[in-house]
Amino acid sequence: RNSSPNDTAVQELVLRALEHKALFGESSVLIDALVRETGLFPYMDEESLSIKDQIAYEYHKPLNMERDGIVFHRVQGKVYRLLLSGKNVILSAPTSFGKSLIIDALIATGNYQNIVIVVPTIALIDETRRRFAKFRDNFKIITHHSQEPGERNIYTFTQERVVDYEQFPDIDLFVIDEFY
């Protein structure tokens, strides 16, 4: 059967081969090529890549997140670059996809002054607030109407709080992170 590199069965086989890469000896470079072809860049060993694989690997690292060691898989990278270019994106993906990682990477670029993240529950407001603690040096994290905005803000509200909030400045990035 002729399968796409994006086929989950193909990706699963490549990941299984990657687990046993040492058994491939000198042919192990073929495993890296298969990992690159399937877009599974986070699974590559940065120390042993060919030039072609290094270029692909570096291309999938988000801006300003070098110290975190983050590397996107192919689809995450595509979504990230579309959003950076100013495009609107509707993304429906499973929990394990890494949507939150894309949001964090966008915030880390420093390209935005005011960001609104809409989450479905108050519990997710708190979870998201904790996740955004790493951005406190550059943004004020706002989760309640009573908080005064700063120069740069990340508003994390439920849909009800967004509708009720009347003080929004110009918004540079608007994300609905899960809805029911």
N, C-alpha and C positions, 0 to 999 in steps of 0.2 A: 504494500500500500504506500502511496506517495503522500507523506505527511508534511504538514507545515511545521517550521521550527517553533511556532507558538502553540502547537498541539500539546495538551497537558501530558499525554502519554509519552511523547517524545521528550519533553522536559524531565519527566520522571526517570526515564531511561538514562538520560545524560547525568542526572544527579546520582543515580546508582553507580554509573561508571566512575564518576568523580570520587565517590567514596573509596574506590579501589584503584585510584590513579597510579599508585606506586607499582601495581602489578603490570602496568603497561610499559614500563621501562622507558626506553628512548622514544617510544611512540606516544608517551603521555602528552606531548604537545598537541596531539590530535584531540585529546579530551578538552584542553583549553579552547581549541578552535570550535568544538561543539558547544561548549558553554557560551562562548561569544555568539555563535550563530543562533542559539536559542534565547539569547538576551538575559541569561542568568548571571549577570556581572557581579552581584554580591558574593557569589560562590567562588570567584576566581582568586587564586593566590597571587597577589600583586608582585611578589618577589620572583616569580618564575615565568613571567609572561613574555611572549614575543613582542616586537615593536607594534605590530598590528593589534594584538590583544591589549597592549598597554594603552594605545590611543583610544580604543573602544571603552576600556575601563575608566580612563580619566574623563572621557566625555560624559559618563554616567554618574559623576560625582557632583552633588549640588554645591552651589556657591556658598562660601563662608561656613561650611560644615566639615572642613578638612580634619579638624581635631577630633570630631566625632566618629570618623572612619566610615561615613555613610556612602554607600554606592547604590544607586537605583538599579532595578531591573529594567528591561527595555520599555515596558509600557508605563511604568512610573516616570521614567525619564521623558517619554513623549508627552505625558500629561503636564509634567513640570515645565517643560520648554514651551508648550502651548500657553500655559497660564502666564509665564514670564513675558511672553510676546503680547500679552493683553487680550488674548482670546478668552471667550467664555467657554466653560467646559461643564458638561453634565457627566458625572462619573458614577456608574453603578458597579460596584466591585465587592467581593467578599471581604470579611473582616481581616483576613490575613494578607490582603493586597498591599497595605501600607499607605492608605489615604492620609492618615494623620502625619506620617513622615513627610509627605509632600507639602502639607500645610506648614509644618515646622520649617521645612526648607525654604518655602516662600517667605516666611517671616524673617528667617536668618539672612536673606539677601539685603535687608535694610531698604528695600525699594518702596516700602509702604509707610504712610503716616498713621492712617486710621483703618483698622481691620475689624470686621464684624464676623464672628463665628456663631452660628445658630446651632444649638444642640437640642435634642428632644426632651431632656429631663434635667431637673435641678442637680441630681447626682452627677450627671455628665458635666455640668458647669464646674463643679468642684474638682472633678478628675482633670478636666481640661486646664483649669486654673493652675493646678499643681504641675502639669506638663509644661505650661508656659512660664513657669518660674525662672527658667534659664534665660528668658528674654526681659526680665525685670530691669536690667540696666538700661535698656533702650526703649521700653514701652511701659506704660501704666496698664495694668491688667484690671479691667472693669467688669464686675459681675453683678453689681447692684445699681439701681437707679440713683441711690443716694451718694454714690462716689463721684467726685469731681474729676473730669477728664484732665489729662496732661497734654503735653505737646504732641506726643505720639501715644496711641492707645490701641489696645486689643480689647474689644467688647465681646464678652462671651455670655450670651443670653439664650434663654429658651425663646421659642417663637412668640409666646405671649409677652415676654419682657421686651422683645424687639418692637412689637406693635405699640406698646405703651410708652416707650422711651421717646422723648421729644427733643433731645439735645444733640442728636447726631451731627457731627461736622461732616465735611465731604469724606466719603468712604472710598478708599483705594482698593480694598480687597474685601469681597463679601463671600462667605462660605456657609452653605447649609450642610452641616456635618451630621448626616442621618436625619431622616424624618419618617414619621409614621402616618 
